[in-house]
Amino acid sequence: MDLKTLTYIAVFSSFGLYFAIAWWARASSTSEFYAAGGHVGPVANGMAIGADWMSAASFISMAGLISFLGYGGSVFLMGWTGGYVLLAMLLAPYLRKHGKFTVPEFIGDRYYSKAARIVAVACLIIASLTYIIGQMKGVGVAFSRFLEVDYGLGLGIGMGVVWVYAVMGGMKGITYTQIAQYCVLIFAYTVPAVFISLHLTGNPIPQLGLGSTMADGSGVYLLDKLDLVVTDLGFKEYTTAKLGNGINMFAYTLSLMIGTAGLPHVIMRFFTVPSVKAARASAGYALVFIALLYTVAPAVGAMARMNLMNTIEPSPGQNLVYDERPQWFKDWEKTGLLEFEDKNGDGKIQYTADAETNEMIKVDRDIMVLANPAIANLPNWVIALVAAGGLAAALSTAAGLLLAISSSISHDLMKGILTPNISEKNELLSSRIVMTLAILVSGYLGLNPPGFAAGTVALAFGLAASSIFPALMMGIFSKKISGHAAVAGMCSGIGVTMLYVFQHKGIMFIPGTAFLGDMEANWFFGISPNAFGVVGAIVNFTVAFIVSKITGPAPKEIQQLVENFRIPSGAGAAHHH
């Protein structure tokens, strides 16, 4: 069968599966719409968290970043995974114990203030929308290449698919769809990696292949060979390349970590399990499911870069003749994500780090994972599988984010503040309407995206890091922080971060591309805008503590509330003062 037919079969049969699940699991109550009725088991929830959390940025962009940034790209691995551990240890069990549907609802209760809840909703919407743009770009890229349609049409199809199962099923439909999406996504990511690792190093386990010698019998290690190939062409050495300076690497990692822990759509997943114990267990399972992809990503990144370099320069000093370029090259040129310009007119492809002589004027990093199987000449069914996987990754996260946005508007703003007497039926209807609007807005932003997919995603983490994370941490671990303090902290944290980002808006891209020299000079301690969430978080904590000192501590009953969700259930007798 030809590739196009196979891809249509793989993609549309997976969509059929999602629709069937959504119909089977459609939500009939607000509790099912927001929290799947609270009946999801830990293993199932672990898979759903995995799919929710591994977005198009993880599936498509992350290995692409690693393959172009080398060691510097590891901040994404460390930051996202570390943040997940932070979330599982410090936040999830306590939020589950409090037992409400949404993050702003927790913040509103803990800080006994409608203002705090409204600010939390605003922060959540800003961070989630920024994050969705990255998912929509992923959907557009995958569709436009594999169904050979225009980027805009691909984006439209993706929006339609999400609309059907997210609006119909709410959290209940999304949960079961995400379990299916996790299976598609992990299979699609690891199968090509195994083939490619076997081909390049003779080792079928990609994690080990990355540290192995080449299969050509030369005894040279894969990474040493890659270092040699890229430095020859003037690129930074692969295994030591940093993102800016050391402070920036540290800040970037930390910002991604605390941003992950403050991301509302992942936290919401912990409200779907029956108990605090199940919340802890599902966090553990999710980590295992996530590690399956995250430990393979560095190998995929390095091997993709190796294959790309080998294609363009098959042997040292011998460049590929443009007219003899392989089929995958032509396919990606159609999407506009690969561009060649013959600057010296010799008909061969020169690919170097020097902007003057480099003839590969565009190599979009987001294509690396999707193009990898074709570059490595893998069978067509593997390529079709990767298309389905990339879409599953983007759609699962987009659905989780849309739910976070719609529940914060319908449940927190309308039911919680504006129209408290709304009936359950009308609340359910309004959350479906809000979700439809959110899909339209995010689709529009996906068509006119600010900056580059994973860069936009990193910004979303910075916004969550500077606003939501500190409010949750202080809410759980400091009994005395008052409502005024929390509001002041959130506003100043996200305010500082957004100011810094907009002041440097020319640099929404990842450090490591061409503009570093002049821009870095006016960065704060060399910290790039995407890594600035950490500074925002420090501002947030500091302001909150100062304001709390001035306005006095939280009232006694709130301090009692905090005591209650901090003590494990059943430990009551030991704690009577």
WOUR-V404047 format. One record per backbone hydrogen bond with DSSP energy under -0.5 kcal/mol. CO is the residue of the C=O (numbers start at 1). NH is the residue of the N-H. E is the energy in kcal/mol with one decimal. If there is no record, write none. Layout:
co=(CO:CO)
nh=(NH:NH)
e=(E:E)
This chain:
co=(2:3:4:5:6:7:8:9:10:11:12:13:14:15:16:17:18:19:20:21:23:29:30:31:31:32:32:33:35:36:40:41:42:43:44:45:46:47:48:49:50:53:55:56:56:57:58:60:60:61:62:63:64:65:66:69:70:71:72:73:73:74:75:76:77:78:79:80:81:82:83:84:85:86:86:87:87:88:91:92:93:94:95:95:102:103:104:105:106:107:108:109:113:114:115:116:117:118:119:120:121:122:123:124:125:126:127:128:129:130:131:132:133:134:135:136:137:138:139:140:141:142:143:143:150:151:152:153:154:155:156:157:158:159:160:161:162:163:163:164:165:166:168:169:169:170:171:172:173:174:175:176:177:178:179:180:181:182:183:184:185:186:187:188:189:190:191:192:193:194:195:196:197:197:197:198:200:202:204:205:205:206:208:209:212:214:220:221:222:223:224:225:226:227:228:229:230:231:233:237:237:238:241:242:245:246:247:248:249:250:251:252:253:254:255:256:257:258:260:262:263:263:264:265:266:266:267:268:269:270:272:275:276:277:278:279:280:281:282:283:284:285:286:287:288:289:290:290:291:293:293:294:296:296:297:298:299:300:301:302:303:304:305:306:307:308:309:312:315:317:318:320:321:322:326:327:328:329:330:331:332:332:332:332:333:337:339:341:347:348:349:350:350:350:353:354:359:359:362:364:365:367:368:369:371:372:373:374:379:379:380:381:382:383:384:385:386:387:388:389:390:391:392:393:394:395:396:397:398:399:400:401:402:403:404:405:406:407:407:408:409:410:411:413:413:414:419:423:424:425:426:427:428:429:430:431:432:433:434:435:436:437:438:439:440:441:442:443:444:446:449:452:452:453:454:455:456:457:458:459:460:461:462:463:464:464:465:467:468:469:470:471:472:473:474:480:482:483:484:485:486:487:488:489:490:491:492:493:494:495:496:497:498:499:500:502:504:505:510:513:513:515:516:517:519:520:523:523:524:526:528:529:531:532:532:533:534:535:536:537:538:539:540:541:542:543:544:545:546:547:548:555:555:556:557:558:559:560:561:562:563:563:568:571:571:572:573:575)
nh=(6:7:8:9:10:11:12:13:14:15:16:17:18:19:20:21:22:23:24:25:26:33:34:35:37:36:172:171:38:39:274:45:46:47:48:49:50:51:52:53:54:55:59:60:61:62:63:64:369:65:66:67:68:69:70:72:73:74:75:76:77:78:79:80:81:82:83:84:85:86:87:88:89:90:91:91:92:93:95:96:97:98:99:100:106:107:108:109:110:111:113:112:117:118:119:120:121:122:123:124:125:126:127:128:129:130:131:132:133:134:135:136:137:138:139:140:141:142:143:144:145:146:147:149:154:155:156:157:158:159:160:161:162:163:164:165:166:167:168:168:169:170:27:172:173:174:175:176:177:178:179:180:181:182:183:184:185:186:187:188:189:190:191:192:193:194:195:196:197:198:199:200:201:202:203:202:215:204:206:208:209:210:211:212:222:217:214:225:226:227:228:229:230:231:232:233:235:234:353:240:241:71:72:244:249:250:251:252:253:254:255:256:257:258:259:260:261:262:263:264:266:267:268:269:269:270:270:271:272:273:40:279:280:281:282:283:284:285:286:287:288:289:290:291:292:293:293:294:295:296:297:298:299:300:301:302:303:304:305:306:307:308:309:310:311:312:313:320:318:319:315:349:324:325:330:331:332:333:334:335:335:336:337:338:336:364:362:343:322:350:351:352:359:360:355:358:341:361:339:367:368:371:372:373:375:376:378:377:382:383:384:385:386:387:388:389:390:391:392:393:394:395:396:397:398:399:400:401:402:403:404:405:406:407:408:409:410:411:412:413:414:415:416:417:418:419:422:427:428:429:430:431:432:433:434:435:436:437:438:439:440:441:442:443:444:445:446:447:448:449:451:455:456:457:458:459:460:461:462:463:464:465:466:467:468:469:470:471:472:473:474:475:476:477:478:554:486:487:488:489:490:491:492:493:494:495:496:497:498:499:500:501:502:503:504:505:507:508:513:512:516:519:520:521:522:523:525:526:527:528:531:532:534:535:536:537:538:539:540:541:542:543:544:545:546:547:548:549:550:551:552:558:559:560:561:562:563:564:565:566:566:567:571:574:575:575:576:577)
e=(-2.1:-2.8:-2.6:-2.5:-2.9:-3.1:-2.7:-2.3:-1.6:-2.0:-2.4:-2.1:-2.1:-2.6:-2.6:-2.4:-2.5:-2.4:-2.2:-2.5:-1.0:-2.2:-2.9:-2.1:-2.1:-1.4:-1.2:-3.3:-2.6:-1.1:-0.5:-2.9:-2.4:-2.1:-2.4:-3.0:-2.2:-2.4:-2.7:-2.8:-2.4:-1.2:-2.8:-2.9:-1.8:-2.9:-0.5:-0.7:-0.6:-2.7:-2.7:-2.4:-1.2:-3.3:-2.0:-1.3:-1.9:-2.2:-1.4:-1.5:-0.7:-2.7:-2.8:-2.2:-2.0:-2.5:-2.3:-1.5:-1.8:-2.2:-2.5:-2.4:-2.4:-3.0:-0.6:-1.3:-2.8:-0.5:-2.4:-2.5:-1.9:-1.8:-1.4:-0.6:-1.5:-2.4:-3.0:-2.3:-3.0:-2.3:-1.6:-1.2:-1.4:-2.5:-2.7:-2.4:-2.2:-2.4:-2.7:-2.6:-2.5:-2.4:-2.6:-2.8:-2.6:-1.8:-1.8:-2.5:-1.7:-0.8:-1.2:-2.9:-2.2:-1.8:-2.4:-2.6:-2.7:-2.5:-2.6:-2.6:-1.7:-2.5:-2.6:-0.7:-2.7:-2.3:-2.0:-2.5:-2.3:-2.4:-2.2:-2.2:-2.4:-2.6:-2.2:-1.7:-2.9:-2.1:-0.5:-1.4:-1.6:-1.8:-1.2:-0.9:-1.6:-2.8:-2.5:-1.7:-2.2:-2.8:-1.5:-1.5:-2.7:-2.6:-1.7:-2.2:-2.9:-2.8:-1.7:-2.4:-1.4:-2.3:-2.1:-0.5:-0.9:-2.4:-1.9:-2.8:-2.5:-2.3:-2.4:-2.7:-2.9:-0.8:-0.9:-1.4:-3.2:-0.5:-0.8:-1.2:-2.8:-2.0:-1.2:-1.8:-2.6:-0.9:-3.1:-2.6:-2.3:-2.6:-2.2:-2.6:-2.7:-2.5:-2.0:-0.9:-2.4:-1.7:-2.4:-0.8:-1.4:-2.6:-1.0:-1.0:-2.0:-2.3:-3.1:-3.0:-2.3:-2.5:-2.9:-2.4:-2.2:-2.8:-1.8:-2.2:-1.9:-0.8:-1.3:-0.5:-0.8:-1.8:-2.5:-0.5:-0.8:-0.5:-1.7:-1.6:-1.3:-0.6:-2.3:-1.7:-2.2:-2.4:-2.8:-1.6:-1.7:-2.5:-2.5:-1.7:-1.5:-2.4:-2.8:-2.4:-1.3:-0.6:-1.1:-2.7:-2.4:-0.7:-1.7:-0.6:-0.5:-2.3:-2.8:-2.4:-2.7:-2.3:-2.0:-2.2:-2.7:-2.3:-2.7:-2.7:-1.7:-2.0:-2.8:-2.4:-2.9:-0.7:-0.8:-2.6:-1.7:-1.7:-1.4:-2.5:-2.2:-1.8:-1.6:-0.6:-0.6:-0.6:-1.2:-0.8:-1.3:-2.6:-1.7:-1.5:-3.1:-0.8:-0.6:-0.6:-2.9:-0.7:-0.7:-2.4:-2.5:-1.7:-2.4:-1.9:-1.6:-3.0:-1.6:-0.6:-2.6:-2.2:-2.9:-1.6:-1.0:-1.2:-2.4:-2.0:-2.1:-1.7:-2.0:-2.4:-2.8:-1.9:-2.3:-2.4:-2.0:-3.0:-2.4:-1.6:-2.3:-2.4:-1.8:-2.5:-2.6:-2.1:-1.9:-2.5:-3.0:-2.7:-1.6:-1.8:-3.1:-2.1:-1.2:-1.4:-2.4:-2.1:-1.1:-1.2:-3.3:-3.3:-1.9:-2.5:-2.3:-2.1:-2.9:-2.3:-1.6:-2.2:-2.9:-2.0:-1.9:-2.2:-2.6:-2.2:-1.9:-2.7:-2.7:-2.1:-2.2:-2.4:-2.1:-1.7:-1.6:-0.6:-1.0:-0.9:-2.4:-2.1:-2.6:-1.7:-1.8:-1.9:-1.9:-2.1:-2.2:-2.7:-1.9:-1.0:-0.8:-2.0:-0.6:-1.0:-2.2:-2.7:-2.8:-1.7:-1.9:-3.1:-1.8:-1.4:-2.0:-2.3:-2.6:-2.6:-2.8:-2.5:-2.3:-2.7:-2.4:-1.8:-2.7:-1.9:-2.5:-2.5:-2.3:-2.4:-2.8:-2.4:-1.3:-1.3:-2.6:-0.8:-1.1:-0.6:-1.0:-1.2:-2.4:-0.7:-1.3:-2.0:-0.7:-0.9:-2.2:-0.5:-1.8:-1.4:-1.0:-0.7:-2.1:-2.4:-2.0:-2.4:-2.5:-2.7:-2.5:-2.9:-2.3:-2.4:-2.3:-2.9:-2.3:-1.9:-1.8:-3.2:-1.4:-0.7:-1.9:-2.2:-1.9:-2.3:-2.2:-2.4:-2.0:-1.2:-0.6:-1.7:-1.7:-0.6:-0.6:-1.8:-1.0:-0.6)
